[in-house]
Amino acid sequence: MSDVLLSVRELTVSFPHGAHRVSAVAGVSFDVLRGETLGLVGESGCGKSTTGKALMRIVEPTGGSVSLEGVEITTASGRALRQLRTRMQMIFQDPISSLNPRRRVRDIVAEPLDCWKSATGSERDALVSTLLNQVGIDPVANGTRYAREFSGGQCQRISIARSLAMRPQLLICDEMVSALDVSVQAQILNLLEDLKAEYGLTLLFIAHDLAVVKNVSDRVAVMYLGTICEIGPADVLYETPAHPYTKFLLSAALEADPDAPQNREVLQGEPPSPLDPPSGCRFRTRCPLAQERCALEAPLAREVSAGHQVACHFPLARTT
């Protein structure tokens, strides 16, 4: 499809652990459309952040394909890989540790420009000032201060400014508001929406806060133990989840209204170890609908409605 910016096919990531390997990401496939925000949710340890880092090759994939506008990322090397990375940037979970405490704010934001010599002298300074102003940091009063002198929310603003310096097409936001206060979260999310419209950005938004993901995402993908179990339009997926795990995940989310009815279904058991994942469907050991087929055969993604796919042998919604 011409509107697909990022295409991920059968992405796998595993790590050595003694005589075994940890299966962190197992055959993940999805597309990110140009101009959309795709949310990626799931329990802690399900492989969300590893997936995001593998797309950037901060963590090396052990299999599969990742392409940006048809250009393969997994086989790129040297200068070609560096050039690809200018088109896709990442904002990390911990805004303070992601910035160099020994560098001044203006130099942090200017670092991509300096590395690529894309702007020098007065042009460089003007661009840095513009970026800092856009994220709400006064370049005159704060440009010469160090990152360690700022709060977490301010550091995240600086991280966003740095990520925009090379005018990327894709931003991978890895739990970018989870370490911030709720009021600061709202400010950062509103800022991100404004910048998305101004710069024509495409976003992969990784988070575990379901309410945040619903508000910012056009589509949502749900991960469980290294696999994608459901993906679809945000409103449809939240209103009519097709995978049992998605239903339990949404049921566990807290309601802002204390008078809202509490009809929670509790998911029993603990996630299996990625050192020894279950055969067939990885969710079957906790699924109330599991049958013999679930242990023998890994489910393939199939469509239950327009743009809504689920990887389940016995989905909650009827397939088309």
Buried (B, 14 or more C-beta within 10 A) or exposed (E): EEEBBBBBEEBBBBBEEEEEEBBBBBBBBBBBBBBBBBBBBBBEBBBBBBBBBBBBBBBEBBEBBBBBBEEEBBEBEEEEBEEBBBBBBBBBBBBBEBBEEEBBBBBBBBBBBEEEEBBEEEEBBEBBBEBBEBBBBEBEEBBEBBBEEBEBBBBBBBBBBBBBBBEBBBBBBBBBBBBBEEEBBBBBBEBBBEBBEEBEBBBBBBBBBBEBBBBBBBBBBBBBBBBBBBBBBBEBBBEBBBBBBBBBBBBEEEEEEEEEEEEEEEBEEEBBEBEEBBEBBBBBBBBEBBEEEBBEEBBEBBEBBEEBBBBBBBBBBEEE
